[in-house]
Amino acid sequence: MTIADSRNYIERKLCARAAKDWCHVRAATNDAVEYDGSQDQGDNLIRCAVHPLGWLDIQIGFDSVLASCGEASSTIVSYSLERFDQLTFQARLDTFLASLLSGNYRNAAQPEFREGSRCEVTLDRYERSEAARKACIAAHGATCAICGFDFSHTYGPAFAGIIQVHHIVPLHVTGEDHEVDPVHDLIPVCPNCHVALHSKPDGTYLPDELRALMR
């Protein structure tokens, strides 16, 4: 064993012992931490339960110590960069634990999801007749023609009459101004069924096709 290997071995043992001591103390002083040592795997992995986050893993590797919880992870100390110091090591574990419990930790390796920026979109919109929509609901009622869902039955009287209207032959298929028969060309559908009707890979499901797929 070389001097470097010997140092790594000794510091790995020191890190493991310090991690176990830290877990014992935090479990005794912090209601969010539980530790009994039964999940330890020698000096390679020390695990303690951090509620409500799950398991905090302190992984003792050949040249580093990594603390992780779920996808969040952080290198606590690297043997190759500095000499092991127990107080510094445990202080870093405290910082990592605090960041997890506060919800402020984000793993730099994870992608950041952002929304809300404004952009200009140009598209073609096919005009729909509000009068035809009302005539369809007057003829068929405000109950989904596919699954029978009625907003008023689920959400109360304030939602009576709320329903979407579906063109059995989509407007983009006809592609031009034409006369619509509200009784035969349109049907009332709930939002779920409306999405499903337009989810056919090569077009749009007919009402009977979608009814046949329902479980």
Secondary structure, 3 states (H helix, E strand, C coil): CCHHHHHHHHHHHHHHHHHHHHHHHHHHHCCCEECCCCCCECCCEEEEEECCCEEEEEEECCCEEEEEECCEEEEEEECCCCCCCHHHHHHHHHHHHHHHHHCCCCCCCCCCCCCCCCCCCCCCCCCCCHHHHHHHHHHHCCCCCCCCCCHHHHHCHHHCCCCEEEECCCHHHHCCCCCCCCCCCEEEECHHHHHHHCCCCCCCCCHHHHHHHCC
